[in-house]
Structures are given as structure tokens and as C-alpha cells.
Amino acid sequence: MTSEPIHRESRRSTRVRLKVRIEAVGVSEPLTCEGETLVVNLHGALIMTAVALRVGMKIWILVLDTRKRVAADVVYIDPDQPRHCGINLEKPENIWGLTMTPGDWQKG
């Protein structure tokens, strides 16, 4: 598991390049697929999945290494790579297993 901060202005929390294995499970529709994160932050992630998702889907994200699970919404699909999508976590938290987190990930 490797990580590298990506600094961008006007983000809710710092993005970090991180590749971890995940599973996406549909909340209201039948879907279960494996994938991995490409970039994570406290509020969500850019993920790549084995099956194309769609904007507006409600899913559970299970991080296989940490066994943490959280509800998320699919908020973005890359038009050039439809299996790459942005998700927004229902509750901001470090489910990704990062031990050294950016300062703006700390709960105040």
C-alpha cells in the first residue's frame, strides 16, 4: 500500500494517491464487484471497479484490508474510462487504512 499526497485548492480534504482493494455492493440494486482505489480523501475516493457504475447509485464500499464498510454515493463517472468513478462517503472518515494522514483529516 503506497500513498502520496496530492495538493489541490478548494477541496474538503487533501487527496492522497492510494491503491487498496475494495468491494462495491449496491444498496437498492443487485450489484457486487471488486475494485481498487486510485485516489482517496476523508470524504470519498476515485475508484476503479470491475463493472461500470452510474451517477446517483447508492453503494456500500468495503475496504478489504481494513474490513471497514461505509455507505457512499457515486457522484462522477469518467467519460473516457467509465469504470473510473468518484464516490462521496456518507460519513467522512479514514476507512482506507492510512496511518499517517494529512493534517486536515484530523477530527477537531
Backbone bond lengths (Angstrom), bond angles and torsions (degrees), N, CA, C in turn:
res aa  C-N    CA-C-N  psi(-1)  N-CA   C-N-CA  omega(-1)  CA-C   N-CA-C  phi
1 M - - - 1.434 - - 1.533 107.45 -
2 T 1.323 117.78 114.31 1.458 121.76 179.18 1.513 109.35 -114.93
3 S 1.335 115.64 148.40 1.456 118.93 -179.84 1.515 110.07 -138.20
4 E 1.329 114.83 149.58 1.454 121.97 179.52 1.527 107.75 -150.72
5 P 1.380 117.49 120.72 1.468 118.78 -178.74 1.526 111.92 -64.62
6 I 1.315 115.32 144.65 1.459 122.80 173.53 1.518 105.95 -118.92
7 H 1.313 117.42 116.45 1.457 120.36 -176.84 1.515 110.46 -94.85
8 R 1.309 116.15 123.65 1.457 123.47 177.83 1.519 107.62 -137.62
9 E 1.293 117.16 143.94 1.452 120.81 176.34 1.521 110.09 -77.50
10 S 1.316 115.97 158.04 1.458 125.77 174.43 1.535 113.56 60.19
11 R 1.297 117.66 34.55 1.470 122.20 173.80 1.518 107.70 -104.58
12 R 1.337 115.88 150.94 1.462 119.20 178.28 1.519 111.51 -70.20
13 S 1.322 116.95 -29.63 1.466 121.52 175.82 1.525 108.58 -155.43
14 T 1.317 115.17 154.29 1.456 121.90 -176.62 1.529 110.83 -61.04
15 R 1.318 115.06 135.16 1.466 121.39 175.70 1.519 109.31 -85.97
16 V 1.322 115.51 143.89 1.461 122.30 -179.74 1.527 107.85 -131.94
17 R 1.347 116.73 128.50 1.467 119.71 173.63 1.528 107.14 -69.42
18 L 1.322 115.26 123.28 1.458 119.51 -177.29 1.520 108.60 -155.64
19 K 1.311 115.86 129.61 1.460 121.37 178.92 1.523 108.20 -109.39
20 V 1.347 115.28 109.34 1.464 121.16 173.99 1.520 108.39 -133.55
21 R 1.321 115.90 149.34 1.462 121.20 -179.53 1.519 110.10 -77.32
22 I 1.330 115.31 137.50 1.457 121.50 179.67 1.516 110.03 -133.68
23 E 1.329 114.55 168.75 1.446 121.71 169.21 1.522 106.66 -130.14
24 A 1.317 117.31 134.90 1.463 122.85 176.87 1.515 107.52 -108.39
25 V 1.332 115.99 131.61 1.461 121.87 -179.18 1.521 108.23 -128.50
26 G 1.313 117.14 127.51 1.459 121.61 179.16 1.515 111.75 -65.52
27 V 1.342 116.95 139.13 1.457 121.56 178.54 1.524 109.95 -82.51
28 S 1.331 117.65 -49.57 1.459 120.40 -175.20 1.532 113.24 -113.53
29 E 1.313 116.14 4.08 1.464 119.27 177.48 1.523 109.34 -141.93
30 P 1.333 117.29 152.13 1.460 120.01 -175.73 1.529 111.86 -70.11
31 L 1.301 115.80 112.67 1.460 121.37 177.91 1.518 108.28 -160.91
32 T 1.303 116.04 130.65 1.457 122.57 168.57 1.507 106.08 -145.45
33 C 1.334 116.02 123.40 1.466 118.62 177.99 1.520 110.19 -150.75
34 E 1.312 114.54 154.46 1.450 120.63 176.55 1.517 109.68 -88.89
35 G 1.311 114.96 162.00 1.452 120.68 178.02 1.515 110.04 -170.47
36 E 1.319 114.05 -164.76 1.462 119.68 176.53 1.516 109.05 -153.35
37 T 1.329 114.23 156.29 1.456 119.09 175.98 1.518 108.92 -83.14
38 L 1.313 115.24 151.20 1.463 121.74 173.77 1.520 109.46 -111.34
39 V 1.328 115.86 -43.18 1.466 124.12 178.54 1.521 106.56 -141.63
40 V 1.339 116.50 137.88 1.463 120.44 179.29 1.522 110.08 -127.73
41 N 1.326 115.51 158.68 1.452 121.45 165.57 1.520 107.60 -148.80
42 L 1.310 116.60 -175.91 1.458 120.23 -176.92 1.522 111.99 -67.20
43 H 1.324 117.19 -23.70 1.463 122.26 -174.15 1.527 114.37 -102.70
44 G 1.337 118.18 -8.79 1.457 119.23 -177.70 1.508 112.31 171.36
45 A 1.343 115.12 -153.69 1.461 119.35 -176.54 1.518 110.64 -166.96
46 L 1.305 114.59 161.68 1.459 122.48 164.41 1.517 104.26 -101.77
47 I 1.329 115.89 122.17 1.460 120.25 -175.96 1.518 110.15 -123.50
48 M 1.326 114.64 159.98 1.461 121.72 172.38 1.524 106.09 -121.54
49 T 1.327 116.10 127.80 1.463 120.48 -176.95 1.525 111.02 -119.03
50 A 1.320 115.64 160.31 1.465 121.01 179.68 1.522 111.79 -71.58
51 V 1.327 116.79 -21.72 1.459 123.42 -179.38 1.525 107.76 -125.08
52 A 1.314 117.43 140.49 1.466 120.07 177.46 1.530 109.98 -67.09
53 L 1.322 116.39 133.30 1.458 122.43 175.96 1.524 107.86 -98.88
54 R 1.323 118.10 -177.70 1.461 120.04 177.34 1.527 109.56 -135.89
55 V 1.313 116.08 150.39 1.457 121.37 177.93 1.523 109.17 -59.37
56 G 1.315 115.48 135.54 1.462 121.45 -179.81 1.512 114.28 97.29
57 M 1.338 117.30 -12.92 1.469 119.76 178.25 1.518 110.23 -65.26
58 K 1.316 115.46 141.25 1.461 121.90 171.67 1.520 106.45 -101.50
59 I 1.330 115.43 126.88 1.461 120.73 -176.17 1.523 110.40 -135.21
60 W 1.307 114.60 161.04 1.462 122.12 166.53 1.518 106.05 -99.76
61 I 1.315 117.03 135.98 1.462 122.36 173.23 1.518 107.26 -109.43
62 L 1.313 116.16 123.49 1.463 122.32 175.66 1.516 107.23 -111.76
63 V 1.340 116.36 121.43 1.461 120.98 175.62 1.522 106.28 -87.83
64 L 1.321 116.53 115.70 1.465 120.64 -171.47 1.522 113.19 -64.65
65 D 1.339 118.34 -35.64 1.471 120.45 -179.31 1.526 112.76 -71.24
66 T 1.338 117.75 -39.07 1.462 120.85 -176.38 1.522 112.64 -95.50
67 R 1.348 116.84 -16.12 1.464 123.75 -175.93 1.532 111.51 63.61
68 K 1.325 117.62 18.75 1.460 121.36 176.77 1.517 108.94 -87.19
69 R 1.330 114.98 144.25 1.454 121.19 -177.35 1.521 108.48 -132.84
70 V 1.333 115.40 139.82 1.463 120.02 179.39 1.528 109.08 -149.00
71 A 1.329 115.53 149.91 1.457 120.81 176.22 1.523 109.33 -76.72
72 A 1.330 116.21 146.89 1.466 121.40 -179.27 1.521 109.56 -149.87
73 D 1.323 114.32 160.39 1.464 122.12 174.27 1.518 108.30 -113.92
74 V 1.326 116.60 139.45 1.463 121.02 172.64 1.530 106.39 -79.97
75 V 1.329 116.74 119.56 1.465 120.70 -174.59 1.528 113.21 -114.68
76 Y 1.332 117.31 -9.63 1.469 120.15 -176.84 1.518 109.38 -154.49
77 I 1.310 116.44 139.39 1.465 123.25 170.93 1.524 107.11 -124.57
78 D 1.315 117.22 128.42 1.463 121.29 177.83 1.527 108.13 -69.83
79 P 1.340 118.26 119.43 1.464 119.40 -176.84 1.529 113.91 -63.98
80 D 1.332 117.18 -25.15 1.463 120.67 179.56 1.529 113.12 -89.30
81 Q 1.318 116.43 -20.97 1.466 122.06 -179.85 1.524 107.69 -137.93
82 P 1.322 118.36 82.82 1.465 121.78 -171.17 1.524 116.02 -61.81
83 R 1.316 117.73 -13.77 1.467 118.93 176.29 1.532 111.69 -89.73
84 H 1.338 117.58 0.36 1.465 122.63 173.76 1.523 107.15 -98.95
85 C 1.323 116.28 122.17 1.465 117.88 -178.37 1.515 111.19 -141.60
86 G 1.323 114.39 154.07 1.448 121.86 176.02 1.516 109.84 -96.57
87 I 1.332 115.43 136.77 1.460 119.97 178.03 1.520 109.56 -122.76
88 N 1.312 115.20 150.25 1.453 123.22 176.11 1.521 107.20 -115.84
89 L 1.337 116.71 121.19 1.456 120.54 179.75 1.520 110.06 -71.66
90 E 1.321 116.53 140.58 1.458 121.10 178.35 1.525 110.65 -61.30
91 K 1.325 115.97 -37.44 1.465 121.76 -179.74 1.530 107.34 -129.43
92 P 1.344 118.18 117.69 1.465 119.40 -179.19 1.536 111.27 -60.66
93 E 1.320 115.51 125.36 1.467 120.12 176.25 1.518 110.52 -166.77
94 N 1.317 115.35 159.54 1.460 121.83 178.44 1.525 108.64 -87.24
95 I 1.323 115.96 85.12 1.464 120.24 176.45 1.524 111.15 -89.60
96 W 1.326 116.49 -4.57 1.467 122.40 -168.38 1.527 114.04 -82.16
97 G 1.317 118.12 -13.07 1.459 120.41 179.44 1.514 114.28 91.70
98 L 1.332 117.61 9.25 1.470 120.09 177.33 1.521 109.44 -70.06
99 T 1.337 116.72 128.76 1.456 120.12 178.21 1.526 111.37 -93.99
100 M 1.319 117.39 -33.82 1.458 121.64 176.52 1.525 107.26 -105.89
101 T 1.325 116.44 96.48 1.454 121.49 -174.51 1.523 111.14 -97.82
102 P 1.326 117.42 153.81 1.461 120.72 174.52 1.530 110.52 -59.08
103 G 1.326 116.55 153.88 1.456 121.51 -177.23 1.510 114.61 -56.94
104 D 1.331 117.53 -34.51 1.463 119.31 -177.62 1.531 112.50 -79.38
105 W 1.325 117.95 3.36 1.462 121.38 174.65 1.530 110.34 -90.06
106 Q 1.326 117.65 -11.83 1.457 121.43 -177.12 1.517 110.22 -72.01
107 K 1.301 116.20 134.77 1.473 120.34 178.02 1.529 108.45 -80.07
108 G 1.331 115.14 134.04 1.463 120.59 -175.76 1.443 115.93 -99.21
